[in-house]
Amino acid sequence: MERPSQLHAEMPARPPVLRAEALSKQYGPVTVLADVTIDVHAGEIHAIIGENGAGKSTLMRLISGYVHPSSGHLFVDGEPMRFSTPHQAQDAGIVLVHQEILLAEGLTVAENLFLGRELTRNGVVDDRTMRRIAAEKLAELGCHVSPNALVRDVALADRQLIQIGRALLDAHKLVIFDEPTAVLTGDEVERLLEIILRLKAQGIGVLYISHRLDEVQRLADRLTVLRDGKMVGTYPGQSLSQMDMAELMVGRELAALYPPRGKEARGAPMLRVRNATVPGYAEDISFTVHKGEVLGFAGMIGAGRTELFEGIVGLRPAHASVELDGAPVHIRSQREAIDAGIGYLTEDRKAKGLLLQERLAPNLTLSALGRFHPGLAMNKRRETDALEGAIQSYDIRVKNLKVNAGQLSGGNQQKLLLAKVLLTNPSVVIIDEPTRGIDIANKAQIYTFIRQLVGEGKACIVISSEMQELIGICDRILVMRQGRINGEVSGEAMTESNIALLATAEADVGRAALGGLS
Amino acid sequence: MSAVIQSAPPRRERSFAIGWADAGPFIALAALLVIGFLINPDFLSATNLSNVITRSAFIAIIAVGATFVISSGGLDLSVGSMAAFITGVTIMFMNGMVPHLGTWSVPAGMAVALFAGIACGLLNGLIVTVGKIEPFIATLGTMGIFRALITYLSDGGTIPIDRSLRDVYRPVYFGTVTGIPIPIMISLAVAAIGSFILYKTKYGRKCAAVGANADVARYSGISIIKTRTIAYLIQGACVAIAAICYVPRLGAATPTTGVLWELQVITAVVIGGTALRGGKGHIWGTVAGGVILELIANLMVLSDFVSEYLVAAVQGVIIIIAMLIQRFSK
């Protein structure tokens, strides 16, 4: 690899590290990517943005040799190249950091780092050297796990770093990041962005794909917008606001992302929880959510928010005294919570929310089967009617009613899951990460639905790791830290810095800082 | 990732694949009949076919229950020894009741068989769900228990049914209604009821949901314990019905009754199109699977060029082929 100084000095004259010219990819009659031309220079961060299905991942896979283009050319340092395997791309210095974390959980950190390219000495695997290099590489990335630790025991954020370390082990000129921050929060994202900026400073080209437009705005020297497999254009990074980017991605003007808050004063208490304890996750938590109110729960990953609510709705062992609409309810199982009128949307819609191999109607009615069997048998007709109603009300985009839930895009899956929970007619709806991994147009719709819910007199609780989202839709936000409620913000005090402070600092510090605001 | 754009071509592929998984066992069955006819025209004679299908009835009836268990994400290895145990208990009860009830001890014995079957199913179900023991291990244990119990009850020999009951009971296996053997009628009825429960009722939905993804089911307010336990109860009832049909065939229970039935049952379910890891069950496919197994055995006996000692080998090949088809049609 060349030294950064040389690269910078010669940059105008040098060909880009990577140039993709008129890349297209067809699967049968379907074009997933048409005529895309981008280039990345040494020491440049080039972001690719677009909605789900816009072709971002396909583009990355074409460049890194996982998929072969139907037409078009790749040039590395000005030389034409064809990659038939990811290995060839790696040999040419192009590495892809995958979106999903692909590590062998039962192996150690060092073993994972060197998986498939173990160092040997005299034909025997040289563990000691590999451990040493692994420790060095990870330290460079600011990851301080032991190379001997099993990946199973390593935190998610560190696994992401291990994955990056694995990609950076070989010599590289271009690093492609595919939604690297999707599973990270707060500090972890910061750490990752720093690593990416450091790569840039070393003269390495970076292709960066992300849903998070704020990150793109911070990082990108240039950005390319894809829509429906076509290139909308390449723009200088600083020239676009986040709203501009979103509109380019969607292809139309977006109304404000967040719907206006309800004007009417909040109603009577709908759900009152006192002294909720989920052993190991949350301790002695009390709160009240009112009719017509959206209550947010903020906090770092691991603060116990999901576990708290899973405990309250009977999915985990927990103690809590719960009052719903003034009457005490005793909940020992998810069934009892649903019957009482408390709906819970899991954060993990693929693994816990929907049966991906099953069609839409059985998914929709799964929590409310009782309403669809008038006699002994299920009434398919009534189910189909319910599905058509849900598709209409929640704008679920499907080609036909016979597709499986797994074939829907993330946003449509989330809307289906929302419809499924609302079919049980809950008076309190708890939504865990309402917009994780879905595109901006669907996000706006989900926010509108949440407002509609509380407009109908229901109460809504939103758990989210995206602070902007909470600030945008909630009337009031409780911030959890290490299994306890560390503070509350509302009105003008709902700012990212206040929430971040409460999410990370001791309670007194947080209160002191907020003293003047709330 | 690019769900919107990808949705068109995979769907076409998929609907084709689903068609295969659904129709596969019946196509195989039809192919087998044609091959059978080509090899030996006697194969398609009404007598031969009705004999073969009658013999497959036990496996088919038990396999309908197994479709529930497997669909809900479980497994039951104990069905063969459970069938033997229930057969023994039933015969002993009938024999004991002859002085009091006369020939009425036959229906009373059938009720006892059903009761015993449901009790055995409940035992399996509770060990798996409440005891939280892997279905494979739990039913491996009860398989040994039931087998030992029948060996003990029969004292290592046979438990023959009382002479006075033979003629009354005989038609349940050997009789016909409008020319169709009663065991075939019973297995069709069991399959019809089974498919109604699995496809039309709330319970069927829960069963498939629990098997497809237990977490999703739990988060949807479905009790996994209840759903799986009921699947084992249904399995027990099916084993009892099969045992009731089986008693008049040999007129006795022995320690070797039902040996290796569990493997045939699982084979029938799997070649019928139900995934062993759970999810959607295929009741009629299972019945077809049971018939296929027996047809293959029969075909090998009727044909000269493959020794019937290789029946198990051919059945083994069939199950592997069925799994490969399932895999590559995904």
Interface residues (C-beta under 8 A of the other chain):
Chain A: Y27 G28 P29 V30 V32 N52 G53 A54 G55 K56 S57 T58 Q99 D228 G229 L315 S333 Q334 R335 A337 I338 D339 Y344 T346 A351 K352 G353 L354 L355 L356 Q357 E358 P362 T365 L366 S367 L369 G370 F372 H373 L376 A377 M378 R397 K399 K402 V403 N404 Q407 L408 S409 G410 N412 K420 T424
Chain B: M1 S2 A3 V4 I5 Q6 S7 A8 P9 P10 R11 R14 S15 F196 K200 T201 K202 G204 R205 K206 A208 A209 A212 N213 D215 V216 A217 R218 Y219 S220 G221 I222 S223 G279 K280
